[in-house]
Amino acid sequence: MRRLSVFFGYQFNGTRIGRIDRESAYTEALDNVNSELESTNGISLSWDYWGLANNEYIGDQILSLLDRSDILIFDLSENNLNVFIELGYSMALSRARNKKVLIVVHENVEISQIGSDLSGKFVLRVNESNIIPKLSKQIRDAAKEYCANNSIGFVRDFWGITEGKQFHIICPEIPVELRTQFANSEETNYLRYSKFADIDSLIYVKTHLYSVDSTLVITDYTSEEYNHSVNEAQIVVGGPAWNRIAREYQKILPVKFEDGGDGCDDPLVVKYGDNVDKLIPVVENNQLIHDISCFARLSVGSKKKVYLVSGCRTLGVLGSATVFLSSECAGNNIEWLSSIVGDSDFVVVFRTQPFYGTVSPAILSRENVEFLFVAGQHNVFEKAL
């Protein structure tokens, strides 16, 4: 769960909206946002509500609150000088630290009264009856934008992204007997990608890595045409059935996909201690309820990393591709996972839900992760969850 702190700056003895009504509106707006974002985006907002000490300089305490807060909201309706000072400090912070600053003014106040330096800034106009829905929307949008902007750093660190870095993406290759005619290089309308399986995951990974850093050098292969040593970061997409590279790496994992036979799903077999679990997609009335996704990070040598992106079905693979790249939840997922595994190698297994032909990116937590293994001494994987 990504926890964000919200600061409200306002004059206590408000002349437009009373203090009790104002603070009640702030609380209800935050409750509205939390009820939506906690389940869909893994974001939780809290309001410190001042909590000032009597024996310390108030100005320093306020500045400390501003420093710790992620979303800062200021009501300028009363033209309070203290609120303006706090706003100015926060606007400077927002440039350096990507904090989100919102300005609120009562509808009965002329915009010209808040100063020309703020002209051009978006100002939320509210009254007693619409402050809750209007503020709820602005806080929700600010929280989502804040997490998206600040997730880039997490994504860079997780994937080891640096300027000009090379990635090799290795996809499953569709067996010859199942390919279309366009996979034949002698075909007039030859299409190289028509022999790639899990191409939706390939496109997702490739485009999202480029969105983080356009200088990356990303090359894609099928497993059958790949003959490189691990000199660059590898992203191995898909399970072992059609991907021989995935088949090799699977040998060192505490989980493995087994052949389920014709027309059946390949179960993910998880071994820990004397226990063996088999996970398969859940299907009801021919509709997929959830697929099984598996993501692993492995170290090869002292510097090279291998990322295994797999699942029982195609959507399970796509779920694995999205979990640490989606702007909606990658930052939260990486932050949560890193708090447990640090920089160690790991294997995480979780459920992925379909969503209109694609997937809803999973939000990882102790409650909805099926298994988590972390590499300990001598690179032996130990069950963490």
N, C-alpha and C positions, 0 to 999 in steps of 0.2 A: 504494500500500500504506500503510495506517494503522499506524504503528509505536508500540506502547505499551511502557512500561517497568514492570517488576514489582519490588517490594521485598519481601524476606522478613525479618522480624524474629524472632529466636529465640536461645535460649541455646546457645552452641557445644557445651558439654559436657552435652548433654541427658541427663536421667535416665530418660526414657520411651522415646525413640527416639534412637539414637546419631547423631552428627553426619554420618558418612558416609552412613548409610541415609537420614537426613532430607534431605540435600542431593541425593542420588540420586533420591529421590521427587519433590522439587521440580522437578528437571531433566526427569524423565520426564513429569510432569504438564504442564509447559509444552510439551514436544514433542508430547504428545497434542493439546493445544489448538491449537497451530500447524498441525498436519497437517489439522485441520478448518477453522479459520477463515481461513487464508491463501487457500484456494481458493474458499471459499463467501462470505466476508465481506470479503476484502481486509484482514485484520487480522493483524499479526505481533507477537508478544510476545517480549521479551528480559529477561533477568535480569542486572543489572549485576554481581552477586556482589561487592559491597563495593568492591574495588579501592582500599583506603585508603592514603594516603601516610603514611610514618613520621614525617615532620617537620612535620605539621600536627595541630592539635587534633582529636581523633577526634570529639568531639561536634559540632563545626561540619561535619565531613565527612558525618556521618550525617544531619544536618538538611538538608544540600545534596542528598543522595541522596533523601530523602523529598520534597523540593520537586520534583525532576525526575521522580519516579515517578508513574504513573497509577493503578496497582493496588497496594495495600499490604496485606500479609498478615502477621499476627502470631500466633506460637504462645506462648500464656500458660501452657503446661503446667508450667513450672518456677517460675512466679511471679517472674521476673527483673525487677528494678526498671528496668533500662535499657530493656527491651522495653516496659514499661508507659509510660515517658516517651515513647518513640517512638510508641506507640499514641495517647497523648493528643494529641501534636502533630499526628499524621496525622488524627485525628478533627476537629480544628479546621480543618485544610486541606481536608478533604472537604466541609465546609459552604461554604467560600468558593470552591472550585475544582472541585466535582463529582468529586473523586477517589473511588475505590471502596476501602473498607476491609473486610477480612475477618478474623475472629477464629477461631483454631483452638485447640482444647484436647483433650488426650488423654482417651480414654474413662475411664481410671482416676482422673482428677482430678475432685473434686467441684466443680460449678459455683459453689457458694457460696464457694469459695476464691479466685475471681478478682475479687471486689469487687462491692458492691451497685450502684455507679455504672454497671456494665455490664449490669445486669438489664434484660431486655427486648430486648437486642441478640441477633441471631442468632449462635450459636456453632456452628462445625462440629466435631463430635466424631469423632475418628479413632483408629485403632490402626495397628499395623505392617502389617496385611494390607489395609486399605481406604483408606489415606491417598492413594494415587495416583488411584484412580477418583473418590473423593469430592472431592479437591482439583481434579482436572481439570474436573469439572462446575461447581464454584463459580467457578473462574477463567474458564472459557468464558462462563458467564452474566454475570459481572462485566464482562468485556471487551465483550460485545455491548451491555450496558446502558450502559457508559461511553461507547461510541461513539455510541449513539442519543441519549443526553443531551447530548453535546457536539457533535453534528452540527447542532443547531438554529441555533447561531450562524453556521455555514458557510452553511446554507440561507437564513437571513435576508439575509446579505450578498450571496449569489449572485443571489437574486431581488429584491433591493432592497426587502425587506419592512419597512414602518414602520406604526405604528398608523393605522388608517383608510385605508390606501392603496387605490387603485382599480386593479383589473385587468379587462381585457376579454379574454375567451376566445372566439376565433373558430374555429368548426368547419366542416368541409365540409358542403355541403347535398346530400342525396341527390336525384338527378334525378327529376323529376315521374313519369316512366314507371316508376320503380323503387320508388316509395313505397307504403306501405300506405294503405288508405282513411282511417286515423285521422290522417294528416297534413293532411287537408283541414279547414280551419278551420270549414267549414259542417257537418262531421260531428258527430252527436250526442255521440259519444265522442272528440271531437278531442283529440289528444295532440301538443302542440307538439314534443316531443323526437323524435317518430317521423320527422321529416325531417332530423335530425342524423345525420351519419356520424361514426365514431370516438367514439361516445358513452362507451365504456368509458374512453378516455383523458381525455375531458372530466370524467367523474366522479372519476377518479383525481387529476387535477391540482387540481380544485376542493376536494375533501375534504382533500387533503394540505396545500394552502395554508392552509385554515382551521384545520387542526390546529396549524400554526405560530403563527398569529395570528388569533383569532376576530373581531377588529375589521375585518378586510379587507372591502372592498366589491367583490365579484366578480360581473360580469354576463356572461352567455353569449349568443352570437349564432351564426347560420349566416352564412357569408360573403356570401350574397345579401341578407340583411337588414341587414348592417353598413354604416353610412354615416357613421361618425365619423372625424374627423381623429385623428392620433396624439397625443392629449392625455394619455392614460393608458397604463400599461404594457399591451402587447398580448402575448397568448399565442396564436399561430396554430397550430392543430392540423390535422394531415393534410397530404397532398401537394397538388400543384397541379391534379390532374384534376378535383376537385369543390370546390376552395377557391380562389376568384379572388384572395383576399388573399395566399395562399401563392404563387400564380402571379406576382404582382407582385414580391414580395420575392425570389423565386427568380432573377430577372433579374440581381441583383447578386452572386450567390453563385458560387463556383467549382465547385459541384455542381448538378445539376438532374435531376429525374425526367422521363424521356421516355415517351411513350405506347407501351406494348408491344403494343397491339392487343387485340381482343376475346379474352377468356379467357386472356390472358397477363399476367405481372407487368410493371409499369412499372419498367424498370431505372434505377438511379441512376448517372448518367454523371458521372465525375470527371475534370476537366481540370487538368493541371499541367505547365507548360512545353510540350513537344511531345508529351506523353503523354496518352492518353485511356483510362480504365478504365471498364468497366461492371460494376456489382455487382447481383446478383439474389439472391433467397432460394434456399437450398439445400433441395431436396425429394428424398426417397428413398422409394420405394414408397408414394407419395401422402401421406407424412408430412413435415411441415415440420421440418427439422433446425435451421435458423436463418434468421431474417429479417434485413433490413438496416435499421438505424435511423440517423437523421440529426437532430442537434440544432444549432441555430445561435443565437447571441446577436448582435443588431445594435443599434447606437446610432442614434437618430433625434433630431437636434438635440443639445443639450448635456446633457439629463437623461433623456430618455425611452428606454426599452429595449423591444425586440421580441424575443420568444423563439419560434423556429420549431421545432415538435415534429412530426417526420414520419418516415415509413418506407415501405418498399415495400408491405407488407401491413399489415393492421390490427394485428397483433401487433408489427410493427416500430414503428408509431406508439406503441403502448403502452410498448414498451421505451424509446423516447425520452422518454416522459412520466415513467417511473419513475427514470431514471438520476440525476437531481439532486433527487429528492424522497423516494425510499425511505429509511425509517429505517435499513435494513440497510446501505446503502452510499453514500448521498448525501454524507455528510461526507467520506468517503474520496475519492470521485470529484471533489468540488469542490476539496478540498485538493490533489490530484494535478494537476488541470487548471490551477488557479490558479498553480501553481508554474511552468507553461510559458507561459500566456497572460496572466497578471496580470489587469488590468481591460479588456484589449483585446477587440474583437469576435472571434468565432471560429466555426468550423464543425467539428463532430466527427462522424465516421462510424464506426459500430461494429456488431458482430453482436449480435442478441438471440435467446436460446434460449427456445422455448415450454416451458411447465410446467403441465400439466394444465389446459389451456384459457386460461391467462393466461401470464405471462412470468416468467422469473427475472431480476431486475434485474442489469444488467451491471456488472461491476467494471472500471473503466477503468485501463489501464496501457499502456506502450509496446508490450507484446507483443500485446495484443488490441484495439487501436484500428486500424481500417483506414486512416483518414486524419484528419489534424488540420490545419486551416488557421487562421492568425492574421492579423488585419488589421494591416498595417504602415502606412508613410507613405501619405498620400492615400487611406486606407481600401482599399488594394489587398491582397487576401488572398494570403498566402504560405504554402507548404506547410511545416509544422513537423514532421509525422510522416507 
